[in-house]
Amino acid sequence: MSAFIVLGAQWGDEGKGKMTDYLAENADVVVRFQGGNNAGHTVVVGEKEYKLHLIPSGILYNDKLNVIGNGVVLDPKALFEEINYLESLGVEITPDRLIISDRAHVIMPYHRVLDGIKERARGNKDIGTTGKGIGPSYTDKMERSGIRVCDLIHKEVFEENLKETLEVKNKIITEVFGEEALDYDEIYNEYLGYAEKLRPFVKDISVIVNKKIKDGKEVLFEGAQGTLLDIDYGTYPYVTSSSTIAGGVCIGAGVGPTAITNAVGIAKAYTTRVGKGPFPTELLDSTGDWVREKGHEFGVTTGRARRCGWLDLVILKTSARVSGLTSFAVTKIDTLAGLDTLKVCTGYRLNGEIIDYVPASLEDLAKCKPIYEEFQGWDDSIANARCYKDLPENAIKYLKKIEDFTETKVSIVSVGPKRDQTMIISEI
């Protein structure tokens, strides 16, 4: 296992931060390959809780190289705020422990402004953006008008690019939306300061990561968000602006597909999502409220309450297919303790037919009626379980159903937020 992926198999918030932190113990390198500071990972080490948004979870180990890949959109202000936050908790951040791709695109102030303006303009058709400028930054990347890290640290290039781009952005901000123009000098001086602070961290990460793989080092690729938020395979347009599935690693970190040996999908033992969009198994009753409170289902980045529902195996099967998952890590199974009956969705009924995949059309997905299989619950807390045989028989049956339906083994089970509340039940 020299290069493996950890990614979300649902709508994000599955516990990727904890699982990456756990698996990073045996890794040499941890790589973020997409997204930005819209991600929110919570990692608990001993009695300390760390909230990460941009920096890879491997930073909590002293002997790991952490990489922000070219597929990430980088907000320098957010990066240095996170570095200061981690250093205040005793985590050392140096260029020996963190490197940043010279090809990563930079989130600028006008990206954040346009993100907020456009979201407000959508009215009741808003898509639930975090307002951090992620989407507009990816838009500029595809329009070939973005500013990359390598441009930012070259003063003359940055000056020319900013002048050209800001002129266009200010016309949109003022003439289309009637908002106040942004000041060139203010942005220029602020970002020149960031450029000098960034410079020691900037590398061609593709060269470094591929050499690590060639040398037999363990490289872990850490995904953000989840499969159902993927720009192509998610519930479009209620998605993020990057590729969250396994294929995104190749583009976002500059490695070939043959370098990847394993892909682990992180899935909660139930389903959650934030914001709008169809949710076939959503629980709009007291059971949903109970799961939300017991599972502490509130966003790390936004603080928004998450919508909760029964486990949707159709989603997990779709995730396994589009990412070629080799196994699942199931988290928060401890949250379900105390429910007499559990339901899992094994198919959708759509226009009189039964399907076992997530349809592309949002209208079709909204019409899908879940087909449930019921399981007996368990009363005992399983937070102290440390091996598979410690789990209640009904919990084991529940996990077995995931394996059978998705044709993908469950390799890891998490029964709480701490590192030691994790069990490996089969080879990853």
Secondary structure, DSSP 8 states (H G I E B T S, - for coil): --EEEEEESSSS-SSHHHHHHHHGGG-SEEEE-SB-TT--EEEEETTEEEEESSS-GGGGSTT-EEEE-TTBEE-HHHHHHHHHHHHHTT----TTTEEEETT-EE--HHHHHHHHHHHHHTGGG-----SSSHHHHHHHHHTT---BHHHHTSHHHHHHHHHHHHHHHHHIIIIIT------HHHHHHHHHHHHHHHGGGEE-HHHHHHHHHHTT--EEEE--S-GGG-TTTSSTTSS-SS--STHHHHHHHT--GGG--EEEEEEESSEEE-SSS--TTB--SHHHHHHHHHTT-B-TTT--B-EEE-EEHHHHHHHHHHHT-SEEEEE-GGGGTT-SEEEEEEEEEETTEEE-S--S-HHHHHH-EEEEEEEE---S--TT--SGGGS-HHHHHHHHHHHHHHT--EEEEE-SSBTTSEEE-S--
